Amino acid sequence: MAFPTNVVLTHTPPVQISLAATMTTTATCVIPAGTSVSGAIDMTVPDRFGFVPMIVIVPDAWTSAKLTVQISYNNNGTWHSIHRWLDNTAYTTFKTLNANDAVSMDGYILRGCPFFRFISGTDSVPVNQVADRTLTVICGTY
């Protein structure tokens, strides 16, 4: 069966078309010693424009805790926990993270959020880190 030349099959790209690879960049934030909240990650800087967070890497020294994401639209000190639409639980890892863990995140929900930060633990039960902890976030394009 022949197809018109302006139709592209969606299940298999033609050989002559190359797909762009996902581009990545990184950002870091620190949870200071004795606290549970990181500094903000600014997604409006030119190096991160058009990117979304995809993976969070916990440092090799980490007080075991879950990780929760909060957002701010203007970084003025007002932060909001994101809640899932269906079950209204905070955007928190299900698993407690240990040293050197990496966790994937659905960064697509943060698309358009100019600032986000992390809480060690949950918003209702934060876990203070015993030393400064630097989290690395790998941001990518879809």
Phi, psi and omega in degrees: 000129181267143178250148174301153184292342181265009179256129177245124178293136184274339184277336179218115179291142176301152184303323185285354180259126176256139180266138180292139177285155175294130176266146181229157172212167181236158174219153178230156173213157184241134167263112183294153179306138178079005179232175181236003186242132179277168169288170183281148169255123184266112181272002182268354179290149185305325181294340184243002182296126181087000179258159174230149178293137183235323182221138175245130179249124179273141184293170182287350170239120186204132172282116186311128181193158170288175180228128182242144180256137172235154180236159173216140179271347180219004177056036181261014181102353176264116182240148183230133172282138177275135178244143177294146185294315188277319185246002175056032172264151181296154178285085185230148175296144177286327184263145171287129181273143177245174180307140177067012176285151171234138182229134176277148179228151178279079183295345181300328179291342178268000179300126182093349177274118185288333183223141171215162179211174182240150170246130172284114187100210178246169179293335179267337178225078180288153178239115179290140175272141186281345177216169176302133180235122179262120176264140177250129180245124175268122181252145181216176176253155177264000000 
